[in-house]
Amino acid sequence: MSSTSSAGSYRAVLTIPHAAATFGAALTGRLAFGVLPLALLFTVQEATGSFTAAGAAVACFGLSSVLMPFKARVIDRFGPARTLPVLVTATAAPLAALALLAWSGVAASAPYLLLSIFFGVCAPPLGPVMRMLWRSLTENTALLERAYSLDSACEETLYLAGPVTTGAIVATAFPAAALLAAAGLPGQPCRQNRSTGV
């Protein structure tokens, strides 16, 4: 028996009860992290007329994301069903506010920087949560390693698809629309979690 067959296939992972729906929702949510950097950069640059301010906003978002391990510990303690909706709401609100500022023509950079810090701090750690869920989904099977492999491959693909998605939205609409799209994506895992109980 080959090592691939003994470890199981990606298809076997996705046929586990609730796995395909839960993983699909998690990937949809994680697409936001592929969309956000360019969407934020273009939105702030267009609003302020400054690539310096736009780069600073992206840097604020990136630096505040170092709290991901702390948020993952909070989720370990209280569970994703209780924690993710709070984080998703706390992330979507400043993204929507940032888009509204841009539409309103606010050119000062400070509000954009503060909102970038805030939604970076609140951004839900969907990757760690999905990897935690894989442990329970694959319980009593030999598919955990294969599930992690599938998860990693798809996550890498998202970081390629995110900029393409942002470019398509910006080309057909405007940069702030990409921010609003990113604000709505992380809510998918919350809805899926409530529907399946996983």
Accessible surface in RSA format (square Angstrom, percent):
REM  Atomic radii and reference values for relative SASA: ProtOr
REM  Chains: A
REM  Algorithm: Lee & Richards
REM  Probe-radius: 1.40
REM  Slices: 20
REM RES _ NUM      All-atoms   Total-Side   Main-Chain    Non-polar    All polar
REM                ABS   REL    ABS   REL    ABS   REL    ABS   REL    ABS   REL
RES MET A   1   199.27 103.2 108.51  71.8  90.76 216.1 109.37  93.0  89.90 119.1
RES SER A   2    67.97  57.4  51.04  68.1  16.93  39.0  52.49 111.8  15.48  21.7
RES SER A   3    93.49  79.0  79.44 106.0  14.05  32.4  53.17 113.2  40.32  56.5
RES THR A   4    78.83  56.1  77.78  78.9   1.05   2.5  47.20  63.4  31.63  47.8
RES SER A   5    65.80  55.6  40.73  54.4  25.07  57.7  47.08 100.2  18.72  26.2
RES SER A   6    66.04  55.8  41.45  55.3  24.59  56.6  31.13  66.3  34.91  48.9
RES ALA A   7    27.79  25.6  21.21  32.7   6.58  15.0  27.71  39.0   0.09   0.2
RES GLY A   8    13.10  16.2   0.00   N/A  13.10  16.2  12.94  35.5   0.16   0.4
RES SER A   9    52.74  44.6  48.35  64.5   4.39  10.1  40.79  86.9  11.95  16.7
RES TYR A  10    82.87  38.7  79.53  45.3   3.34   8.7  65.54  49.2  17.34  21.4
RES ARG A  11   194.10  81.5 187.22  95.4   6.88  16.4  66.41  90.8 127.69  77.4
RES ALA A  12    35.43  32.6  27.82  42.9   7.61  17.3  32.95  46.4   2.48   6.6
RES VAL A  13     0.00   0.0   0.00   0.0   0.00   0.0   0.00   0.0   0.00   0.0
RES LEU A  14    66.25  36.9  58.34  41.7   7.90  19.9  58.34  41.0   7.90  21.3
RES THR A  15    97.52  69.4  69.37  70.3  28.15  67.1  61.26  82.3  36.26  54.8
RES ILE A  16    21.56  12.3  15.05  11.2   6.51  15.7  18.17  13.1   3.38   9.2
RES PRO A  17   103.01  75.1  90.23  82.2  12.79  46.5 100.83  83.2   2.18  13.6
RES HIS A  18    90.91  49.7  76.29  53.0  14.62  37.4  51.16  52.7  39.75  46.3
RES ALA A  19     0.28   0.3   0.00   0.0   0.28   0.6   0.00   0.0   0.28   0.8
RES ALA A  20    53.60  49.3  44.38  68.5   9.22  21.0  45.07  63.5   8.53  22.6
RES ALA A  21    51.06  46.9  34.85  53.8  16.21  36.9  46.42  65.4   4.64  12.3
RES THR A  22    10.16   7.2   9.14   9.3   1.02   2.4   9.13  12.3   1.04   1.6
RES PHE A  23     9.01   4.5   9.01   5.6   0.00   0.0   9.01   5.5   0.00   0.0
RES GLY A  24    32.00  39.5   0.00   N/A  32.00  39.5  29.59  81.2   2.41   5.4
RES ALA A  25    12.53  11.5   6.05   9.3   6.48  14.7  10.47  14.7   2.06   5.5
RES ALA A  26     5.69   5.2   5.69   8.8   0.00   0.0   5.69   8.0   0.00   0.0
RES LEU A  27    33.31  18.6  32.91  23.5   0.40   1.0  32.91  23.1   0.40   1.1
RES THR A  28    49.35  35.1  45.38  46.0   3.98   9.5  23.65  31.8  25.70  38.9
RES GLY A  29     0.00   0.0   0.00   N/A   0.00   0.0   0.00   0.0   0.00   0.0
RES ARG A  30     7.56   3.2   6.15   3.1   1.41   3.3   6.15   8.4   1.41   0.9
RES LEU A  31    34.90  19.4  34.90  25.0   0.00   0.0  34.90  24.5   0.00   0.0
RES ALA A  32     0.93   0.9   0.93   1.4   0.00   0.0   0.93   1.3   0.00   0.0
RES PHE A  33    28.46  14.2  24.17  15.0   4.29  11.2  24.17  14.7   4.29  12.3
RES GLY A  34     5.58   6.9   0.00   N/A   5.58   6.9   2.25   6.2   3.34   7.5
RES VAL A  35     0.84   0.5   0.84   0.8   0.00   0.0   0.84   0.7   0.00   0.0
RES LEU A  36     3.04   1.7   3.04   2.2   0.00   0.0   3.04   2.1   0.00   0.0
RES PRO A  37    50.48  36.8  49.33  45.0   1.15   4.2  49.81  41.1   0.67   4.2
RES LEU A  38    58.26  32.4  58.12  41.6   0.14   0.4  58.12  40.8   0.14   0.4
RES ALA A  39     0.00   0.0   0.00   0.0   0.00   0.0   0.00   0.0   0.00   0.0
RES LEU A  40     0.09   0.1   0.09   0.1   0.00   0.0   0.09   0.1   0.00   0.0
RES LEU A  41    43.28  24.1  43.28  31.0   0.00   0.0  43.28  30.4   0.00   0.0
RES PHE A  42    68.08  34.1  66.86  41.4   1.22   3.2  67.33  40.8   0.75   2.2
RES THR A  43     1.45   1.0   0.66   0.7   0.78   1.9   1.04   1.4   0.41   0.6
RES VAL A  44     0.00   0.0   0.00   0.0   0.00   0.0   0.00   0.0   0.00   0.0
RES GLN A  45    46.19  25.8  46.11  33.7   0.08   0.2   0.08   0.2  46.11  35.0
RES GLU A  46   116.74  67.0  90.82  68.7  25.92  61.7  40.13  77.6  76.60  62.5
RES ALA A  47    18.30  16.8   0.21   0.3  18.09  41.2   7.15  10.1  11.16  29.6
RES THR A  48    26.53  18.9   2.84   2.9  23.69  56.5   4.11   5.5  22.43  33.9
RES GLY A  49    60.14  74.2   0.00   N/A  60.14  74.2  27.31  74.9  32.84  73.5
RES SER A  50    37.38  31.6  32.81  43.8   4.57  10.5  27.31  58.2  10.06  14.1
RES PHE A  51   131.00  65.5 119.47  74.0  11.52  30.0 119.81  72.6  11.19  32.0
RES THR A  52   114.57  81.5 102.44 103.9  12.12  28.9  74.48 100.0  40.09  60.6
RES ALA A  53    10.65   9.8   5.62   8.7   5.04  11.5  10.27  14.5   0.39   1.0
RES ALA A  54     0.00   0.0   0.00   0.0   0.00   0.0   0.00   0.0   0.00   0.0
RES GLY A  55    32.08  39.6   0.00   N/A  32.08  39.6  26.81  73.6   5.27  11.8
RES ALA A  56    36.71  33.8  28.26  43.6   8.45  19.2  34.54  48.6   2.16   5.7
RES ALA A  57     0.00   0.0   0.00   0.0   0.00   0.0   0.00   0.0   0.00   0.0
RES VAL A  58    39.88  26.2  38.99  35.3   0.89   2.1  38.99  33.9   0.89   2.4
RES ALA A  59    51.18  47.1  40.23  62.1  10.94  24.9  50.50  71.1   0.67   1.8
RES CYS A  60    25.93  19.6  22.85  25.5   3.07   7.2   2.30   5.8  23.62  25.5
RES PHE A  61    16.76   8.4  16.76  10.4   0.00   0.0  16.76  10.2   0.00   0.0
RES GLY A  62    38.15  47.0   0.00   N/A  38.15  47.0  29.21  80.2   8.94  20.0
RES LEU A  63   128.65  71.6 123.88  88.6   4.77  12.0 124.55  87.5   4.10  11.0
RES SER A  64    13.54  11.4   4.40   5.9   9.14  21.1  13.15  28.0   0.39   0.5
RES SER A  65    25.85  21.8  21.37  28.5   4.49  10.3  20.38  43.4   5.47   7.7
RES VAL A  66   107.97  71.0  86.81  78.6  21.15  51.0  95.33  82.8  12.63  34.3
RES LEU A  67    71.49  39.8  70.41  50.4   1.08   2.7  71.49  50.2   0.00   0.0
RES MET A  68    42.31  21.9  42.18  27.9   0.13   0.3  41.20  35.0   1.11   1.5
RES PRO A  69    90.16  65.7  82.85  75.5   7.31  26.6  89.28  73.7   0.88   5.5
RES PHE A  70   127.73  63.9 123.09  76.2   4.64  12.1 126.10  76.4   1.64   4.7
RES LYS A  71    11.30   5.5  11.03   6.8   0.27   0.7  11.29  10.2   0.01   0.0
RES ALA A  72    21.45  19.7  19.65  30.3   1.80   4.1  20.36  28.7   1.09   2.9
RES ARG A  73   183.75  77.1 177.75  90.6   5.99  14.3  54.00  73.8 129.75  78.6
RES VAL A  74    44.19  29.1  41.91  37.9   2.29   5.5  44.12  38.3   0.08   0.2
RES ILE A  75     1.96   1.1   1.50   1.1   0.46   1.1   1.50   1.1   0.46   1.2
RES ASP A  76    99.77  69.9  70.17  69.8  29.60  70.0  27.09  63.8  72.68  72.5
RES ARG A  77   194.60  81.7 159.29  81.2  35.31  84.1  50.33  68.8 144.27  87.4
RES PHE A  78    85.12  42.6  74.31  46.0  10.81  28.1  77.68  47.1   7.43  21.3
RES GLY A  79    21.96  27.1   0.00   N/A  21.96  27.1  20.99  57.6   0.97   2.2
RES PRO A  80    21.09  15.4  20.06  18.3   1.03   3.7  20.20  16.7   0.90   5.6
RES ALA A  81    63.03  58.0  46.98  72.5  16.05  36.5  50.22  70.7  12.81  33.9
RES ARG A  82   166.80  70.0 149.93  76.4  16.88  40.2  61.62  84.2 105.19  63.7
RES THR A  83    14.63  10.4  11.04  11.2   3.60   8.6  13.06  17.5   1.57   2.4
RES LEU A  84     4.67   2.6   4.67   3.3   0.00   0.0   4.67   3.3   0.00   0.0
RES PRO A  85    42.42  30.9  38.74  35.3   3.67  13.4  41.45  34.2   0.96   6.0
RES VAL A  86    99.08  65.2  93.23  84.4   5.85  14.1  98.05  85.2   1.03   2.8
RES LEU A  87    23.67  13.2  23.67  16.9   0.00   0.0  23.67  16.6   0.00   0.0
RES VAL A  88    17.08  11.2  16.59  15.0   0.49   1.2  16.59  14.4   0.49   1.3
RES THR A  89    92.77  66.0  88.89  90.1   3.89   9.3  66.37  89.1  26.41  39.9
RES ALA A  90    25.43  23.4  18.42  28.4   7.02  16.0  25.17  35.4   0.26   0.7
RES THR A  91     4.46   3.2   4.46   4.5   0.00   0.0   4.46   6.0   0.00   0.0
RES ALA A  92    28.32  26.0  27.43  42.3   0.89   2.0  27.78  39.1   0.54   1.4
RES ALA A  93    60.90  56.0  47.23  72.9  13.68  31.1  56.50  79.6   4.40  11.7
RES PRO A  94     4.94   3.6   2.30   2.1   2.65   9.6   4.78   3.9   0.16   1.0
RES LEU A  95     0.79   0.4   0.79   0.6   0.00   0.0   0.79   0.6   0.00   0.0
RES ALA A  96    44.29  40.7  40.31  62.2   3.98   9.0  40.63  57.2   3.66   9.7
RES ALA A  97    38.91  35.8  33.04  51.0   5.87  13.3  37.56  52.9   1.35   3.6
RES LEU A  98     0.00   0.0   0.00   0.0   0.00   0.0   0.00   0.0   0.00   0.0
RES ALA A  99     0.00   0.0   0.00   0.0   0.00   0.0   0.00   0.0   0.00   0.0
RES LEU A 100   111.72  62.2 111.72  79.9   0.00   0.0 111.72  78.5   0.00   0.0
RES LEU A 101    41.20  22.9  41.02  29.3   0.18   0.5  41.20  28.9   0.00   0.0
RES ALA A 102    21.09  19.4   7.07  10.9  14.02  31.9   7.18  10.1  13.91  36.8
RES TRP A 103   128.08  51.4  93.89  45.4  34.19  80.3  93.33  49.8  34.75  56.4
RES SER A 104    76.31  64.5  36.08  48.2  40.23  92.7  30.66  65.3  45.65  64.0
RES GLY A 105    54.39  67.1   0.00   N/A  54.39  67.1  30.94  84.9  23.45  52.5
RES VAL A 106    47.27  31.1  41.36  37.4   5.90  14.2  47.26  41.1   0.01   0.0
RES ALA A 107    61.60  56.6  48.48  74.8  13.12  29.8  48.70  68.6  12.89  34.2
RES ALA A 108    60.41  55.5  45.74  70.6  14.67  33.4  56.90  80.1   3.51   9.3
RES SER A 109    43.42  36.7  38.36  51.2   5.05  11.6   8.12  17.3  35.30  49.5
RES ALA A 110    57.66  53.0  54.47  84.1   3.19   7.3  56.66  79.8   1.00   2.6
RES PRO A 111    42.26  30.8  38.11  34.7   4.14  15.1  42.26  34.9   0.00   0.0
RES TYR A 112     0.08   0.0   0.08   0.0   0.00   0.0   0.08   0.1   0.00   0.0
RES LEU A 113    45.23  25.2  45.23  32.4   0.00   0.0  45.23  31.8   0.00   0.0
RES LEU A 114   120.44  67.1 115.67  82.8   4.77  12.0 116.01  81.5   4.43  11.9
RES LEU A 115    36.13  20.1  36.08  25.8   0.04   0.1  36.13  25.4   0.00   0.0
RES SER A 116     0.00   0.0   0.00   0.0   0.00   0.0   0.00   0.0   0.00   0.0
RES ILE A 117    72.67  41.4  72.67  54.1   0.00   0.0  72.67  52.3   0.00   0.0
RES PHE A 118   104.57  52.3 102.32  63.4   2.25   5.8 104.52  63.4   0.05   0.1
RES PHE A 119     0.10   0.1   0.10   0.1   0.00   0.0   0.10   0.1   0.00   0.0
RES GLY A 120     0.00   0.0   0.00   N/A   0.00   0.0   0.00   0.0   0.00   0.0
RES VAL A 121    55.34  36.4  53.26  48.2   2.08   5.0  53.26  46.3   2.08   5.6
RES CYS A 122    14.05  10.6  13.77  15.4   0.28   0.7   0.28   0.7  13.77  14.9
RES ALA A 123     0.31   0.3   0.31   0.5   0.00   0.0   0.31   0.4   0.00   0.0
RES PRO A 124     0.26   0.2   0.26   0.2   0.00   0.0   0.26   0.2   0.00   0.0
RES PRO A 125     0.82   0.6   0.00   0.0   0.82   3.0   0.82   0.7   0.00   0.0
RES LEU A 126     4.07   2.3   1.76   1.3   2.31   5.8   1.93   1.4   2.14   5.8
RES GLY A 127     5.96   7.3   0.00   N/A   5.96   7.3   2.09   5.7   3.87   8.7
RES PRO A 128    51.77  37.7  43.61  39.8   8.16  29.7  46.08  38.0   5.69  35.4
RES VAL A 129     8.01   5.3   6.49   5.9   1.53   3.7   8.01   7.0   0.00   0.0
RES MET A 130     1.50   0.8   0.76   0.5   0.74   1.8   1.03   0.9   0.47   0.6
RES ARG A 131    84.27  35.4  83.60  42.6   0.67   1.6  38.66  52.8  45.61  27.6
RES MET A 132    61.24  31.7  52.79  34.9   8.45  20.1  43.76  37.2  17.47  23.1
RES LEU A 133    19.54  10.9  19.54  14.0   0.00   0.0  19.54  13.7   0.00   0.0
RES TRP A 134     0.00   0.0   0.00   0.0   0.00   0.0   0.00   0.0   0.00   0.0
RES ARG A 135   146.44  61.5 136.92  69.8   9.52  22.7  41.22  56.3 105.22  63.8
RES SER A 136    65.76  55.6  47.28  63.1  18.48  42.6  48.54 103.4  17.22  24.1
RES LEU A 137    18.92  10.5   7.13   5.1  11.78  29.6  11.00   7.7   7.92  21.3
RES THR A 138     4.23   3.0   1.64   1.7   2.59   6.2   0.00   0.0   4.23   6.4
RES GLU A 139   117.48  67.4 100.72  76.2  16.75  39.9  32.37  62.6  85.11  69.5
RES ASN A 140   150.88 104.0 102.16  98.7  48.72 117.3  41.01  98.7 109.86 106.2
RES THR A 141    66.00  46.9  32.74  33.2  33.25  79.3  43.90  59.0  22.10  33.4
RES ALA A 142    81.71  75.1  56.64  87.4  25.07  57.0  67.01  94.4  14.70  38.9
RES LEU A 143    23.79  13.2  23.79  17.0   0.00   0.0  23.79  16.7   0.00   0.0
RES LEU A 144    45.72  25.5  44.98  32.2   0.74   1.9  44.98  31.6   0.74   2.0
RES GLU A 145   137.68  79.0 131.15  99.2   6.54  15.6  48.11  93.1  89.58  73.1
RES ARG A 146    45.31  19.0  43.62  22.2   1.70   4.0   3.31   4.5  42.01  25.5
RES ALA A 147     0.00   0.0   0.00   0.0   0.00   0.0   0.00   0.0   0.00   0.0
RES TYR A 148    67.16  31.4  66.17  37.7   0.99   2.6  57.87  43.5   9.29  11.5
RES SER A 149    46.39  39.2  35.50  47.4  10.89  25.1  25.34  54.0  21.05  29.5
RES LEU A 150    14.06   7.8  14.06  10.1   0.00   0.0  14.06   9.9   0.00   0.0
RES ASP A 151     0.54   0.4   0.54   0.5   0.00   0.0   0.31   0.7   0.23   0.2
RES SER A 152    60.32  51.0  57.99  77.4   2.33   5.4  32.78  69.8  27.54  38.6
RES ALA A 153    51.52  47.4  39.39  60.8  12.13  27.6  48.47  68.3   3.05   8.1
RES CYS A 154    32.95  24.9  29.11  32.5   3.84   9.0   5.56  14.1  27.39  29.5
RES GLU A 155    32.21  18.5  32.21  24.4   0.00   0.0   3.05   5.9  29.16  23.8
RES GLU A 156   118.35  67.9 116.33  88.0   2.02   4.8  44.09  85.3  74.26  60.6
RES THR A 157    80.35  57.1  79.56  80.7   0.79   1.9  55.35  74.3  25.01  37.8
RES LEU A 158    24.23  13.5  24.23  17.3   0.00   0.0  24.23  17.0   0.00   0.0
RES TYR A 159   107.43  50.2  96.25  54.8  11.19  29.1  68.61  51.6  38.83  47.9
RES LEU A 160   134.56  74.9 127.67  91.3   6.89  17.3 129.73  91.1   4.84  13.0
RES ALA A 161    37.89  34.8  31.53  48.7   6.35  14.5  37.33  52.6   0.56   1.5
RES GLY A 162     0.00   0.0   0.00   N/A   0.00   0.0   0.00   0.0   0.00   0.0
RES PRO A 163    51.34  37.4  46.31  42.2   5.03  18.3  46.69  38.6   4.64  28.9
RES VAL A 164   109.95  72.4 101.62  92.0   8.33  20.1 108.29  94.1   1.67   4.5
RES THR A 165    45.08  32.1  40.72  41.3   4.36  10.4  30.31  40.7  14.77  22.3
RES THR A 166     0.00   0.0   0.00   0.0   0.00   0.0   0.00   0.0   0.00   0.0
RES GLY A 167    33.70  41.6   0.00   N/A  33.70  41.6  29.63  81.3   4.07   9.1
RES ALA A 168    56.10  51.6  46.05  71.1  10.05  22.9  53.84  75.8   2.26   6.0
RES ILE A 169    37.49  21.3  35.76  26.6   1.74   4.2  37.49  27.0   0.00   0.0
RES VAL A 170    41.43  27.3  32.75  29.6   8.68  20.9  32.75  28.5   8.68  23.5
RES ALA A 171    88.38  81.3  45.40  70.1  42.98  97.8  56.15  79.1  32.24  85.4
RES THR A 172   119.94  85.3  81.12  82.2  38.82  92.5  74.43 100.0  45.51  68.8
RES ALA A 173    51.53  47.4  22.40  34.6  29.13  66.3  28.64  40.3  22.89  60.6
RES PHE A 174    86.18  43.1  84.43  52.3   1.74   4.5  86.18  52.2   0.00   0.0
RES PRO A 175     9.28   6.8   9.28   8.5   0.00   0.0   9.28   7.7   0.00   0.0
RES ALA A 176     4.36   4.0   3.65   5.6   0.71   1.6   3.65   5.1   0.71   1.9
RES ALA A 177    21.41  19.7  16.76  25.9   4.65  10.6  17.22  24.2   4.19  11.1
RES ALA A 178     0.00   0.0   0.00   0.0   0.00   0.0   0.00   0.0   0.00   0.0
RES LEU A 179     0.00   0.0   0.00   0.0   0.00   0.0   0.00   0.0   0.00   0.0
RES LEU A 180    65.63  36.6  56.12  40.1   9.51  23.9  56.45  39.6   9.18  24.7
RES ALA A 181    41.34  38.0  25.64  39.6  15.70  35.7  38.25  53.9   3.09   8.2
RES ALA A 182     0.29   0.3   0.00   0.0   0.29   0.7   0.00   0.0   0.29   0.8
RES ALA A 183    11.53  10.6   7.48  11.5   4.05   9.2   7.89  11.1   3.65   9.7
RES GLY A 184    43.60  53.8   0.00   N/A  43.60  53.8  38.95 106.9   4.65  10.4
RES LEU A 185    34.91  19.4  34.04  24.4   0.88   2.2  34.67  24.3   0.25   0.7
RES PRO A 186     4.43   3.2   4.43   4.0   0.00   0.0   4.43   3.7   0.00   0.0
RES GLY A 187     7.80   9.6   0.00   N/A   7.80   9.6   7.46  20.5   0.34   0.8
RES GLN A 188    64.91  36.3  63.67  46.5   1.24   3.0   3.98   8.5  60.94  46.2
RES PRO A 189    14.21  10.4   9.97   9.1   4.24  15.4  11.47   9.5   2.73  17.0
RES CYS A 190     9.30   7.0   5.68   6.3   3.62   8.5   8.17  20.7   1.13   1.2
RES ARG A 191   116.49  48.9 110.74  56.5   5.74  13.7  56.70  77.5  59.78  36.2
RES GLN A 192    31.86  17.8  29.18  21.3   2.68   6.4   5.18  11.0  26.68  20.2
RES ASN A 193    17.44  12.0  13.07  12.6   4.37  10.5   8.80  21.2   8.63   8.3
RES ARG A 194   157.13  66.0 124.77  63.6  32.36  77.1  74.19 101.4  82.94  50.3
RES SER A 195    87.99  74.4  45.24  60.4  42.75  98.5  50.95 108.5  37.04  51.9
RES THR A 196    33.19  23.6  11.16  11.3  22.03  52.5  15.16  20.4  18.02  27.2
RES GLY A 197    67.74  83.5   0.00   N/A  67.74  83.5  33.68  92.4  34.05  76.3
RES VAL A 198    35.20  23.2  12.84  11.6  22.36  53.9  32.72  28.4   2.48   6.7
END  Absolute sums over single chains surface
CHAIN  1 A     9488.7       7678.1       1810.5       6593.9       2894.8
END  Absolute sums over all chains
TOTAL          9488.7       7678.1       1810.5       6593.9       2894.8
